[in-house]
């Protein structure tokens, strides 16, 4: 996604306006409650063509202060391949009698764990149905390239910065309260395992108790 000069200037202006909103919200925090929602290396659930997880933002949220995540991508692992080994048993027939009778075979079952490395450059990521892959590439230069930590071990994808690349209706979906599902779409050529670390910090009306 190419970012033109006009687009870059527009993004900078919107970020400056965002800083003004942050300062205004900070003035209200004495009357509000700040809540953190986070997970460290949470394994994403697997569907037929996606991996996913979710978090919840309270319905009385007033302002989201921090919204970020980090991904740990690993090769797809299977552990269901089984091998069966039986022992030899010698039998003899005398008339109509089989010896030994009864006779048994010993069976040994083994479970094989395998890692399957695949081309995962085509992965796409979305929040509540809003594809943010192109926004990530525009802001960070790339998305997922191989296995490891993304964007790195020490940094995170900042969703609030990604909003600058999304139309208003998609921004509203990402920032709206309720259950938010993060999913990575896959196919048979891009299967992988993923752990996600996310951090959402927001202030909301002080209700005098827990959420």
MDTraj code that builds the backbone (N, CA, C; nanometers):
import mdtraj as md
import numpy as np

residues = "UNK UNK UNK UNK UNK UNK UNK UNK UNK UNK UNK UNK UNK UNK UNK UNK UNK UNK UNK UNK UNK UNK UNK UNK UNK UNK UNK UNK UNK UNK UNK UNK UNK UNK UNK UNK UNK UNK UNK UNK UNK UNK UNK UNK UNK UNK UNK UNK UNK UNK UNK UNK UNK UNK UNK UNK UNK UNK UNK UNK UNK UNK UNK UNK UNK UNK UNK UNK UNK UNK UNK UNK UNK UNK UNK UNK UNK UNK UNK UNK UNK UNK UNK UNK UNK UNK UNK UNK UNK UNK UNK UNK UNK UNK UNK UNK UNK UNK UNK UNK UNK UNK UNK UNK UNK UNK UNK UNK UNK UNK UNK UNK UNK UNK UNK UNK UNK UNK UNK UNK UNK UNK UNK UNK UNK UNK UNK UNK UNK UNK UNK UNK UNK UNK UNK UNK UNK UNK UNK UNK UNK UNK UNK UNK UNK UNK UNK UNK UNK UNK UNK UNK UNK UNK UNK UNK UNK UNK UNK UNK UNK UNK UNK UNK UNK UNK UNK UNK UNK UNK UNK UNK UNK UNK UNK UNK UNK UNK UNK UNK UNK UNK UNK UNK UNK UNK UNK UNK UNK UNK UNK UNK UNK UNK UNK UNK UNK UNK UNK UNK UNK UNK UNK UNK UNK UNK UNK UNK UNK UNK UNK".split()
xyz = np.array([
    [0.0864, -0.1191, 0.0000],
    [0.0000, 0.0000, 0.0000],
    [0.0897, 0.1236, 0.0000],
    [0.0838, 0.1983, -0.1078],
    [0.1665, 0.3176, -0.1172],
    [0.0995, 0.4324, -0.0424],
    [0.1778, 0.5038, 0.0348],
    [0.1256, 0.6180, 0.1102],
    [0.1765, 0.7458, 0.0437],
    [0.0859, 0.8258, -0.0132],
    [0.1252, 0.9492, -0.0805],
    [0.1609, 1.0548, 0.0226],
    [0.2220, 1.1665, -0.0269],
    [0.2595, 1.2771, 0.0622],
    [0.1351, 1.3358, 0.1271],
    [0.0283, 1.3546, 0.0463],
    [-0.0953, 1.4097, 0.1017],
    [-0.1521, 1.3189, 0.2092],
    [-0.1448, 1.1876, 0.1851],
    [-0.1958, 1.0915, 0.2831],
    [-0.1125, 1.0976, 0.4108],
    [0.0204, 1.1080, 0.3958],
    [0.1080, 1.1150, 0.5128],
    [0.0792, 1.2398, 0.5957],
    [0.0580, 1.3542, 0.5269],
    [0.0266, 1.4783, 0.5984],
    [-0.1063, 1.4648, 0.6715],
    [-0.2024, 1.4003, 0.6057],
    [-0.3340, 1.3802, 0.6677],
    [-0.3222, 1.2927, 0.7916],
    [-0.2389, 1.1888, 0.7833],
    [-0.2189, 1.0991, 0.8975],
    [-0.1564, 1.1740, 1.0149],
    [-0.0545, 1.2577, 0.9867],
    [0.0107, 1.3350, 1.0928],
    [-0.0878, 1.4306, 1.1593],
    [-0.1740, 1.4916, 1.0779],
    [-0.2720, 1.5856, 1.1334],
    [-0.3716, 1.5125, 1.2228],
    [-0.4134, 1.3947, 1.1806],
    [-0.5081, 1.3181, 1.2600],
    [-0.4448, 1.2700, 1.3906],
    [-0.3172, 1.2368, 1.3853],
    [-0.2491, 1.1939, 1.5074],
    [-0.2335, 1.3101, 1.6057],
    [-0.2082, 1.4300, 1.5521],
    [-0.1978, 1.5467, 1.6395],
    [-0.3316, 1.5742, 1.7059],
    [-0.4392, 1.5605, 1.6283],
    [-0.5726, 1.5792, 1.6849],
    [-0.6002, 1.4714, 1.7889],
    [-0.5494, 1.3486, 1.7624],
    [-0.5670, 1.2406, 1.8587],
    [-0.4990, 1.2702, 1.9905],
    [-0.3818, 1.3363, 1.9866],
    [-0.3113, 1.3718, 2.1093],
    [-0.3908, 1.4725, 2.1918],
    [-0.4608, 1.5643, 2.1228],
    [-0.5451, 1.6606, 2.1942],
    [-0.6581, 1.5887, 2.2673],
    [-0.7144, 1.4867, 2.2008],
    [-0.8222, 1.4099, 2.2633],
    [-0.7703, 1.3345, 2.3855],
    [-0.6481, 1.2808, 2.3736],
    [-0.5874, 1.2097, 2.4861],
    [-0.5738, 1.3016, 2.6072],
    [-0.5242, 1.4223, 2.5840],
    [-0.5065, 1.5164, 2.6940],
    [-0.6406, 1.5523, 2.7578],
    [-0.7423, 1.5686, 2.6745],
    [-0.8748, 1.6006, 2.7276],
    [-0.9280, 1.4863, 2.8124],
    [-0.9059, 1.3651, 2.7667],
    [-0.9551, 1.2489, 2.8410],
    [-0.8815, 1.2316, 2.9737],
    [-0.7534, 1.2655, 2.9753],
    [-0.6768, 1.2537, 3.0998],
    [-0.7335, 1.3419, 3.2098],
    [-0.7914, 1.4545, 3.1694],
    [-0.8494, 1.5461, 3.2686],
    [-0.9730, 1.4874, 3.3356],
    [-1.0336, 1.3865, 3.2691],
    [-1.1553, 1.3264, 3.3232],
    [-1.1285, 1.2011, 3.4072],
    [-1.0056, 1.1569, 3.4124],
    [-0.9786, 1.0264, 3.4706],
    [-1.0015, 1.0190, 3.6205],
    [-1.0040, 1.1327, 3.6894],
    [-1.0309, 1.1274, 3.8323],
    [-1.1727, 1.0799, 3.8589],
    [-1.2624, 1.0996, 3.7613],
    [-1.4011, 1.0568, 3.7762],
    [-1.4249, 0.9216, 3.7095],
    [-1.3249, 0.8693, 3.6439],
    [-1.3390, 0.7443, 3.5709],
    [-1.2502, 0.6355, 3.6307],
    [-1.2671, 0.5157, 3.5794],
    [-1.1851, 0.4020, 3.6196],
    [-1.1074, 0.3526, 3.4988],
    [-0.9815, 0.3227, 3.5192],
    [-0.8976, 0.2691, 3.4117],
    [-0.8898, 0.1170, 3.4274],
    [-0.9127, 0.0468, 3.3187],
    [-0.9112, -0.0989, 3.3195],
    [-0.8098, -0.1508, 3.2183],
    [-0.7369, -0.2545, 3.2566],
    [-0.6423, -0.3213, 3.1679],
    [-0.6959, -0.4591, 3.1320],
    [-0.6870, -0.4942, 3.0067],
    [-0.7193, -0.6287, 2.9613],
    [-0.5982, -0.6798, 2.8848],
    [-0.5393, -0.7890, 2.9307],
    [-0.4172, -0.8350, 2.8657],
    [-0.4028, -0.9859, 2.8748],
    [-0.3214, -1.0398, 2.7854],
    [-0.2868, -1.1819, 2.7844],
    [-0.1453, -1.1947, 2.7309],
    [-0.0694, -1.2837, 2.7892],
    [0.0674, -1.3089, 2.7450],
    [0.0763, -1.4495, 2.6875],
    [0.1124, -1.4593, 2.5599],
    [0.1325, -1.5864, 2.4903],
    [0.0123, -1.6792, 2.5066],
    [-0.1034, -1.6276, 2.4729],
    [-0.2257, -1.7070, 2.4742],
    [-0.2380, -1.7807, 2.3411],
    [-0.2564, -1.9127, 2.3468],
    [-0.2666, -1.9918, 2.2251],
    [-0.3993, -1.9641, 2.1552],
    [-0.3939, -1.9322, 2.0277],
    [-0.5140, -1.9057, 1.9513],
    [-0.5836, -2.0373, 1.9167],
    [-0.7164, -2.0371, 1.9202],
    [-0.7948, -2.1555, 1.8891],
    [-0.7914, -2.1824, 1.7394],
    [-0.8133, -2.3093, 1.7021],
    [-0.8059, -2.3466, 1.5604],
    [-0.9427, -2.3804, 1.5040],
    [-0.9720, -2.3222, 1.3880],
    [-1.0890, -2.3590, 1.3100],
    [-1.0444, -2.4297, 1.1832],
    [-1.1362, -2.4517, 1.0891],
    [-1.1002, -2.5223, 0.9669],
    [-1.0068, -2.4414, 0.8776],
    [-1.0244, -2.3102, 0.8757],
    [-0.9427, -2.2260, 0.7893],
    [-0.8962, -2.0988, 0.8590],
    [-0.8864, -2.1026, 0.9910],
    [-0.8454, -1.9846, 1.0657],
    [-0.8002, -2.0242, 1.2057],
    [-0.7272, -1.9328, 1.2701],
    [-0.6985, -1.9410, 1.4132],
    [-0.7459, -1.8101, 1.4739],
    [-0.7939, -1.8144, 1.5986],
    [-0.8618, -1.6960, 1.6507],
    [-0.8620, -1.6939, 1.8033],
    [-0.8870, -1.5768, 1.8587],
    [-0.9103, -1.5573, 2.0008],
    [-0.9932, -1.4295, 2.0150],
    [-1.0329, -1.3956, 2.1374],
    [-1.1183, -1.2780, 2.1549],
    [-1.0946, -1.2147, 2.2910],
    [-1.1313, -1.0878, 2.3027],
    [-1.1292, -1.0150, 2.4288],
    [-1.2520, -0.9254, 2.4311],
    [-1.2834, -0.8698, 2.5476],
    [-1.4047, -0.7889, 2.5603],
    [-1.3708, -0.6479, 2.6093],
    [-1.4368, -0.5503, 2.5492],
    [-1.4288, -0.4110, 2.5928],
    [-1.5637, -0.3727, 2.6512],
    [-1.5637, -0.3138, 2.7702],
    [-1.6875, -0.2819, 2.8398],
    [-1.7754, -0.1870, 2.7584],
    [-1.9062, -0.1993, 2.7775],
    [-2.0007, -0.1179, 2.7013],
    [-1.9984, 0.0300, 2.7400],
    [-1.9463, 0.0615, 2.8593],
    [-1.9422, 0.2028, 2.8990],
    [-1.8020, 0.2628, 2.8837],
    [-1.7265, 0.2099, 2.7885],
    [-1.5938, 0.2646, 2.7605],
    [-1.6082, 0.4093, 2.7133],
    [-1.5181, 0.4950, 2.7624],
    [-1.5158, 0.6344, 2.7192],
    [-1.3984, 0.6641, 2.6281],
    [-1.2881, 0.5980, 2.6532],
    [-1.1715, 0.6250, 2.5708],
    [-1.0725, 0.5092, 2.5809],
    [-1.0222, 0.4630, 2.4666],
    [-0.9198, 0.3576, 2.4635],
    [-0.7832, 0.4246, 2.4634],
    [-0.7018, 0.3910, 2.5624],
    [-0.5722, 0.4549, 2.5806],
    [-0.4580, 0.3753, 2.5162],
    [-0.4698, 0.2424, 2.5172],
    [-0.3669, 0.1553, 2.4616],
    [-0.4344, 0.0354, 2.3983],
    [-0.3853, -0.0045, 2.2790],
    [-0.4508, -0.1104, 2.2040],
    [-0.3430, -0.1747, 2.1171],
    [-0.2837, -0.2832, 2.1611],
    [-0.1709, -0.3390, 2.0876],
    [-0.1656, -0.4910, 2.1027],
    [-0.0898, -0.5544, 2.0149],
    [-0.0718, -0.6995, 2.0235],
    [0.0590, -0.7410, 1.9575],
    [0.1043, -0.8597, 1.9944],
    [0.2284, -0.9184, 1.9439],
    [0.1984, -1.0639, 1.9096],
    [0.2556, -1.1166, 1.8020],
    [0.2289, -1.2528, 1.7588],
    [0.3555, -1.3378, 1.7636],
    [0.3398, -1.4627, 1.8062],
    [0.4477, -1.5611, 1.8009],
    [0.4028, -1.6721, 1.7059],
    [0.4655, -1.6791, 1.5885],
    [0.4275, -1.7741, 1.4845],
    [0.5217, -1.8938, 1.4880],
    [0.4633, -2.0140, 1.4918],
    [0.5411, -2.1379, 1.4959],
    [0.4913, -2.2333, 1.3873],
    [0.5737, -2.3314, 1.3474],
    [0.5282, -2.4299, 1.2487],
    [0.4059, -2.5059, 1.3000],
    [0.3201, -2.5461, 1.2072],
    [0.2025, -2.6262, 1.2402],
    [0.2479, -2.7634, 1.2900],
    [0.1902, -2.8078, 1.4014],
    [0.2315, -2.9332, 1.4655],
    [0.1156, -3.0319, 1.4654],
    [0.1443, -3.1558, 1.4267],
    [0.0462, -3.2635, 1.4399],
    [0.1009, -3.3682, 1.5351],
    [0.0112, -3.4297, 1.6095],
    [0.0530, -3.5318, 1.7074],
    [-0.0431, -3.6505, 1.7068],
    [-0.1012, -3.6791, 1.5900],
    [-0.2006, -3.7845, 1.5822],
    [-0.1581, -3.9016, 1.4948],
    [-0.0375, -3.8966, 1.4390],
    [0.0102, -4.0098, 1.3602],
    [0.0442, -4.1251, 1.4533],
    [-0.0176, -4.2423, 1.4327],
    [0.0029, -4.3566, 1.5207],
    [0.0643, -4.4725, 1.4434],
    [0.1540, -4.5452, 1.5069],
    [0.2109, -4.6664, 1.4504],
    [0.1770, -4.7835, 1.5411],
    [0.1483, -4.8984, 1.4806],
    [0.1108, -5.0183, 1.5557],
    [0.2129, -5.1270, 1.5280],
    [0.2683, -5.1866, 1.6333],
    [0.3647, -5.2957, 1.6210],
    [0.3133, -5.4157, 1.6974],
    [0.3054, -5.5307, 1.6310],
    [0.2593, -5.6540, 1.6973],
    [0.3757, -5.7518, 1.7089],
    [0.3698, -5.8366, 1.8110],
    [0.4742, -5.9376, 1.8322],
    [0.4389, -6.0656, 1.7561],
    [0.5400, -6.1458, 1.7240],
    [0.5188, -6.2739, 1.6572],
    [0.4789, -6.3802, 1.7584],
    [0.3849, -6.4643, 1.7195],
    [0.3430, -6.5759, 1.8042],
    [0.3451, -6.7044, 1.7216],
    [0.4165, -6.8033, 1.7694],
    [0.4253, -6.9308, 1.6978],
    [0.3094, -7.0206, 1.7372],
    [0.2417, -7.0776, 1.6365],
    [0.1280, -7.1645, 1.6606],
    [0.1567, -7.3021, 1.6020],
    [0.1025, -7.4049, 1.6658],
    [0.1142, -7.5423, 1.6142],
    [-0.0236, -7.6061, 1.6121],
    [-0.0458, -7.6943, 1.5131],
    [-0.1749, -7.7596, 1.4976],
    [-0.1577, -7.9095, 1.5201],
    [-0.2331, -7.9649, 1.6138],
    [-0.2298, -8.1097, 1.6435],
    [-0.3735, -8.1593, 1.6325],
    [-0.4040, -8.2254, 1.5185],
    [-0.5416, -8.2654, 1.4947],
    [-0.6274, -8.1424, 1.4734],
    [-0.7212, -8.1235, 1.5630],
    [-0.8063, -8.0036, 1.5570],
    [-0.7725, -7.9038, 1.6672],
    [-0.6587, -7.9262, 1.7317],
    [-0.6196, -7.8407, 1.8442],
    [-0.5079, -7.7463, 1.8033],
    [-0.5253, -7.6190, 1.8357],
    [-0.4226, -7.5180, 1.8096],
    [-0.3517, -7.4863, 1.9395],
    [-0.2202, -7.4916, 1.9375],
    [-0.1407, -7.4589, 2.0560],
    [-0.0477, -7.3416, 2.0246],
    [-0.0313, -7.2456, 2.1144],
    [-0.1101, -7.2339, 2.2380],
    [-0.2513, -7.1807, 2.2098],
    [-0.3417, -7.2146, 2.2954],
    [-0.4801, -7.1723, 2.2814],
    [-0.5374, -7.1454, 2.4200],
    [-0.5749, -7.0266, 2.4562],
    [-0.5763, -6.9101, 2.3649],
    [-0.4370, -6.8537, 2.3443],
    [-0.4202, -6.7744, 2.2407],
    [-0.2920, -6.7094, 2.2151],
    [-0.3156, -6.5590, 2.1980],
    [-0.2158, -6.4826, 2.2325],
    [-0.2267, -6.3367, 2.2304],
    [-0.1120, -6.2745, 2.1514],
    [-0.1374, -6.1537, 2.0989],
    [-0.0338, -6.0734, 2.0347],
    [-0.0126, -5.9475, 2.1172],
    [0.1109, -5.9122, 2.1382],
    [0.1412, -5.7870, 2.2060],
    [0.1399, -5.6727, 2.1038],
    [0.0735, -5.5635, 2.1392],
    [0.0621, -5.4475, 2.0503],
    [0.1224, -5.3261, 2.1190],
    [0.2064, -5.2537, 2.0488],
    [0.2650, -5.1293, 2.0987],
    [0.2184, -5.0141, 2.0101],
    [0.1624, -4.9115, 2.0743],
    [0.1155, -4.7933, 2.0024],
    [0.2107, -4.6763, 2.0262],
    [0.2416, -4.6046, 1.9206],
    [0.3289, -4.4883, 1.9337],
    [0.2644, -4.3654, 1.8748],
    [0.2851, -4.2488, 1.9353],
    [0.2333, -4.1220, 1.8854],
    [0.3507, -4.0407, 1.8326],
    [0.3398, -4.0009, 1.7078],
    [0.4471, -3.9265, 1.6446],
    [0.4106, -3.7786, 1.6373],
    [0.4981, -3.6928, 1.6858],
    [0.4776, -3.5485, 1.6808],
    [0.5604, -3.4909, 1.5669],
    [0.4947, -3.4163, 1.4772],
    [0.5622, -3.3643, 1.3590],
    [0.5383, -3.2149, 1.3440],
    [0.6419, -3.1423, 1.3010],
    [0.6293, -3.0014, 1.2652],
    [0.6256, -2.9905, 1.1135],
    [0.5316, -2.9106, 1.0635],
    [0.5152, -2.8942, 0.9197],
    [0.5404, -2.7480, 0.8842],
    [0.6554, -2.7212, 0.8243],
    [0.6882, -2.5837, 0.7869],
    [0.6299, -2.5524, 0.6500],
    [0.5600, -2.4395, 0.6404],
    [0.4911, -2.4021, 0.5177],
    [0.5182, -2.2560, 0.4848],
    [0.4782, -2.2150, 0.3654],
    [0.4904, -2.0760, 0.3224],
    [0.3751, -1.9973, 0.3840],
    [0.4050, -1.9101, 0.4780],
    [0.2988, -1.8406, 0.5504],
    [0.2934, -1.6910, 0.5186],
    [0.3538, -1.6518, 0.4075],
    [0.3532, -1.5098, 0.3711],
    [0.2133, -1.4587, 0.3370],
    [0.1217, -1.5503, 0.3042],
    [-0.0108, -1.5075, 0.2615],
    [-0.1122, -1.4945, 0.3729],
    [-0.0691, -1.4975, 0.4979],
    [-0.1633, -1.4865, 0.6094],
    [-0.2270, -1.3478, 0.6142],
    [-0.3539, -1.3437, 0.6547],
    [-0.4271, -1.2183, 0.6731],
    [-0.4811, -1.2136, 0.8149],
    [-0.4883, -1.0933, 0.8729],
    [-0.5372, -1.0781, 1.0099],
    [-0.6487, -0.9741, 1.0137],
    [-0.7476, -0.9987, 1.0968],
    [-0.8589, -0.9054, 1.1086],
    [-0.9038, -0.8953, 1.2534],
    [-0.9659, -0.7824, 1.2871],
    [-1.0282, -0.7617, 1.4179],
    [-1.1771, -0.7401, 1.3944],
    [-1.2573, -0.8303, 1.4462],
    [-1.4028, -0.8231, 1.4316],
    [-1.4435, -0.8053, 1.2851],
    [-1.3772, -0.8798, 1.1961],
    [-1.4107, -0.8768, 1.0542],
    [-1.3442, -0.7667, 0.9752],
    [-1.2732, -0.6760, 1.0402],
    [-1.2028, -0.5671, 0.9704],
    [-1.0599, -0.6109, 0.9415],
    [-1.0266, -0.6276, 0.8142],
    [-0.8925, -0.6715, 0.7750],
    [-0.7934, -0.5564, 0.7966],
    [-0.6937, -0.5805, 0.8821],
    [-0.5949, -0.4762, 0.9124],
    [-0.4575, -0.5102, 0.8556],
    [-0.4502, -0.6116, 0.7686],
    [-0.3217, -0.6570, 0.7154],
    [-0.2515, -0.5466, 0.6362],
    [-0.3234, -0.4836, 0.5432],
    [-0.2612, -0.3787, 0.4615],
    [-0.2197, -0.2588, 0.5455],
    [-0.2984, -0.2285, 0.6491],
    [-0.2618, -0.1184, 0.7382],
    [-0.1323, -0.1504, 0.8125],
    [-0.1160, -0.2752, 0.8558],
    [0.0082, -0.3163, 0.9227],
    [0.1265, -0.3020, 0.8286],
    [0.1094, -0.3483, 0.7043],
    [0.2187, -0.3395, 0.6072],
    [0.2560, -0.1943, 0.5796],
    [0.1546, -0.1070, 0.5713],
    [0.1815, 0.0348, 0.5456],
    [0.2563, 0.0995, 0.6614],
    [0.2213, 0.0631, 0.7849],
    [0.2815, 0.1255, 0.9027],
    [0.4151, 0.0632, 0.9407],
    [0.4271, -0.0702, 0.9259],
    [0.5466, -0.1400, 0.9758],
    [0.6356, -0.1954, 0.8647],
    [0.5922, -0.1859, 0.7396],
    [0.6753, -0.2321, 0.6286],
    [0.6492, -0.3750, 0.5872],
    [0.5956, -0.4581, 0.6770],
    [0.5655, -0.5976, 0.6462],
    [0.4733, -0.6517, 0.7538],
    [0.4212, -0.7713, 0.7304],
    [0.3368, -0.8365, 0.8309],
    [0.4105, -0.9584, 0.8842],
    [0.3732, -1.0779, 0.8428],
    [0.4398, -1.1995, 0.8887],
    [0.5288, -1.2521, 0.7772],
    [0.6553, -1.2684, 0.8072],
    [0.7527, -1.3214, 0.7116],
    [0.8288, -1.4351, 0.7793],
    [0.7755, -1.5538, 0.7722],
    [0.8419, -1.6675, 0.8347],
    [0.7927, -1.6924, 0.9758],
    [0.8759, -1.7582, 1.0569],
    [0.8402, -1.7940, 1.1937],
    [0.9164, -1.7057, 1.2917],
    [0.8547, -1.6825, 1.4077],
    [0.9185, -1.5998, 1.5088],
    [0.8194, -1.5036, 1.5714],
    [0.8711, -1.3909, 1.6227],
    [0.7893, -1.2902, 1.6902],
    [0.7667, -1.1719, 1.5962],
    [0.6432, -1.1227, 1.5925],
    [0.6102, -1.0116, 1.5029],
    [0.5287, -0.9068, 1.5778],
    [0.5631, -0.7760, 1.5606],
    [0.6684, -0.7257, 1.4723],
    [0.8105, -0.7584, 1.5188],
    [0.8318, -0.7817, 1.6488],
    [0.9601, -0.8295, 1.7007],
    [0.9371, -0.8746, 1.8444],
    [1.0408, -0.9250, 1.9079],
    [1.0279, -0.9690, 2.0471],
    [0.9974, -0.8529, 2.1410],
    [1.0430, -0.7340, 2.1064],
    [1.0346, -0.6203, 2.1986],
    [0.9347, -0.5134, 2.1563],
    [0.8634, -0.5337, 2.0460],
    [0.7677, -0.4333, 1.9998],
    [0.6320, -0.4986, 1.9728],
    [0.5305, -0.4144, 1.9535],
    [0.3943, -0.4613, 1.9314],
    [0.3319, -0.3893, 1.8133],
    [0.2290, -0.4501, 1.7550],
    [0.1470, -0.3812, 1.6571],
    [0.0523, -0.2883, 1.7327],
    [0.0620, -0.1584, 1.7064],
    [-0.0194, -0.0579, 1.7744],
    [-0.1462, -0.0343, 1.6923],
    [-0.2587, -0.0841, 1.7401],
    [-0.3837, -0.0739, 1.6656],
    [-0.4266, 0.0715, 1.6482],
    [-0.4006, 0.1567, 1.7476],
    [-0.4402, 0.2970, 1.7371],
    [-0.3677, 0.3675, 1.6227],
    [-0.2449, 0.3275, 1.5942],
    [-0.1719, 0.3848, 1.4807],
    [-0.2265, 0.3294, 1.3491],
    [-0.2722, 0.2055, 1.3506],
    [-0.3263, 0.1441, 1.2290],
    [-0.4576, 0.2080, 1.1860],
    [-0.5295, 0.2685, 1.2802],
    [-0.6584, 0.3296, 1.2483],
    [-0.6456, 0.4385, 1.1428],
    [-0.5300, 0.5040, 1.1355],
    [-0.5104, 0.6117, 1.0383],
    [-0.5259, 0.5629, 0.8937],
    [-0.5082, 0.4318, 0.8716],
    [-0.5142, 0.3766, 0.7368],
    [-0.6515, 0.3167, 0.7047],
    [-0.7443, 0.3234, 0.7991],
    [-0.8760, 0.2629, 0.7813],
    [-0.9828, 0.3692, 0.7627],
    [-1.0868, 0.3407, 0.6847],
    [-1.1986, 0.4352, 0.6733],
    [-1.2732, 0.4453, 0.8061],
    [-1.3510, 0.5518, 0.8209],
    [-1.4174, 0.5790, 0.9484],
    [-1.5067, 0.4657, 0.9956],
    [-1.5778, 0.4004, 0.9042],
    [-1.6707, 0.2951, 0.9462],
    [-1.5956, 0.1749, 1.0029],
    [-1.4747, 0.1470, 0.9486],
    [-1.3947, 0.0371, 1.0031],
    [-1.3321, 0.0765, 1.1367],
    [-1.2909, 0.2032, 1.1510],
    [-1.2402, 0.2510, 1.2793],
    [-1.3456, 0.2332, 1.3878],
    [-1.4710, 0.2641, 1.3541],
    [-1.5794, 0.2536, 1.4511],
    [-1.5985, 0.1093, 1.4977],
    [-1.5832, 0.0133, 1.4070],
    [-1.5977, -0.1276, 1.4445],
    [-1.4867, -0.1702, 1.5391],
    [-1.3622, -0.1329, 1.5061],
    [-1.2471, -0.1735, 1.5879],
    [-1.2541, -0.1130, 1.7278],
    [-1.3013, 0.0119, 1.7383],
    [-1.3033, 0.0831, 1.8657],
    [-1.4321, 0.0633, 1.9451],
    [-1.5325, 0.0030, 1.8858],
    [-1.6608, -0.0125, 1.9542],
    [-1.6498, -0.1109, 2.0704],
    [-1.7365, -0.0969, 2.1716],
    [-1.7341, -0.1897, 2.2850],
    [-1.7891, -0.3265, 2.2459],
    [-1.7732, -0.4225, 2.3369],
    [-1.8236, -0.5568, 2.3130],
    [-1.7121, -0.6574, 2.2913],
    [-1.7510, -0.7769, 2.2499],
    [-1.6546, -0.8840, 2.2243],
    [-1.5819, -0.8575, 2.0934],
    [-1.4499, -0.8625, 2.0968],
    [-1.3680, -0.8393, 1.9787],
    [-1.2896, -0.9668, 1.9464],
    [-1.3140, -1.0206, 1.8282],
    [-1.2434, -1.1418, 1.7859],
    [-1.1293, -1.1065, 1.6915],
    [-1.0103, -1.1549, 1.7241],
    [-0.8946, -1.1414, 1.6355],
    [-0.8771, -1.2753, 1.5658],
    [-0.8701, -1.2735, 1.4329],
    [-0.8523, -1.3992, 1.3613],
    [-0.7473, -1.3859, 1.2516],
    [-0.6769, -1.4958, 1.2278],
    [-0.5811, -1.5063, 1.1185],
    [-0.6337, -1.6128, 1.0240],
    [-0.6621, -1.5741, 0.8992],
    [-0.7141, -1.6690, 0.8022],
    [-0.6002, -1.7524, 0.7443],
    [-0.6303, -1.8789, 0.7146],
    [-0.5299, -1.9720, 0.6643],
    [-0.5897, -2.0570, 0.5535],
    [-0.5035, -2.1275, 0.4812],
    [-0.5453, -2.2339, 0.3912],
    [-0.4463, -2.3477, 0.4051],
    [-0.4598, -2.4512, 0.3217],
    [-0.3744, -2.5696, 0.3382],
    [-0.2271, -2.5408, 0.3140],
    [-0.1947, -2.4264, 0.2531],
    [-0.0559, -2.3921, 0.2256],
    [0.0028, -2.2964, 0.3286],
    [-0.0789, -2.2443, 0.4191],
    [-0.0297, -2.1430, 0.5130],
    [-0.0617, -2.1789, 0.6577],
    [-0.0750, -2.3072, 0.6883],
    [-0.1049, -2.3471, 0.8250],
    [0.0115, -2.3155, 0.9180],
    [-0.0202, -2.2655, 1.0362],
    [0.0814, -2.2393, 1.1367],
    [0.0152, -2.2387, 1.2732],
    [0.0953, -2.2390, 1.3772],
    [0.0470, -2.2216, 1.5136],
    [0.0769, -2.0776, 1.5545],
    [-0.0078, -2.0215, 1.6398],
    [0.0144, -1.8824, 1.6793],
    [-0.0226, -1.8614, 1.8255],
    [0.0639, -1.7901, 1.8956],
    [0.0344, -1.7403, 2.0294],
    [0.0273, -1.5886, 2.0215],
    [-0.0690, -1.5309, 2.0920],
    [-0.0875, -1.3866, 2.0868],
    [-0.0728, -1.3266, 2.2259],
    [-0.0052, -1.2136, 2.2323],
    [-0.0003, -1.1328, 2.3537],
    [-0.0679, -1.0003, 2.3205],
    [-0.1717, -0.9642, 2.3941],
    [-0.2401, -0.8388, 2.3653],
    [-0.2562, -0.7558, 2.4920],
    [-0.2729, -0.6256, 2.4700],
    [-0.2881, -0.5329, 2.5825],
    [-0.3852, -0.4233, 2.5406],
    [-0.4968, -0.4131, 2.6113],
    [-0.5954, -0.3088, 2.5871],
    [-0.6166, -0.2332, 2.7176],
    [-0.5985, -0.1038, 2.7140],
    [-0.6163, -0.0197, 2.8319],
    [-0.7175, 0.0894, 2.7982],
    [-0.8208, 0.1051, 2.8800],
    [-0.9237, 0.2037, 2.8505],
    [-0.9835, 0.2570, 2.9800],
    [-1.0412, 0.3760, 2.9728],
    [-1.1123, 0.4271, 3.0894],
    [-1.2629, 0.4218, 3.0627],
    [-1.3366, 0.4087, 3.1693],
    [-1.4814, 0.3966, 3.1595],
    [-1.5439, 0.4584, 3.2835],
    [-1.6738, 0.4716, 3.2844],
    [-1.7451, 0.5327, 3.3977],
    [-1.7219, 0.4517, 3.5235],
    [-1.6910, 0.5211, 3.6314],
    [-1.6675, 0.4545, 3.7591],
    [-1.8014, 0.4080, 3.8163],
    [-1.8175, 0.2755, 3.8219],
    [-1.9437, 0.2190, 3.8697],
    [-1.9379, 0.1825, 4.0171],
    [-1.8246, 0.2079, 4.0812],
    [-1.8128, 0.1780, 4.2254],
    [-1.7942, 0.0306, 4.2530],
    [-1.7567, -0.0477, 4.1543],
    [-1.7353, -0.1915, 4.1737],
    [-1.6561, -0.2483, 4.0581],
    [-1.6496, -0.3773, 4.0521],
    [-1.5764, -0.4413, 3.9440],
    [-1.6647, -0.4529, 3.8216],
    [-1.5994, -0.4787, 3.7072],
    [-1.6748, -0.4936, 3.5809],
    [-1.7570, -0.6201, 3.5844],
])
top = md.Topology()
chain = top.add_chain()
for i, resn in enumerate(residues, 1):
    res = top.add_residue(resn, chain, resSeq=i)
    for name in ("N", "CA", "C"):
        top.add_atom(name, md.element.get_by_symbol(name[0]), res)
traj = md.Trajectory(xyz[None], top)
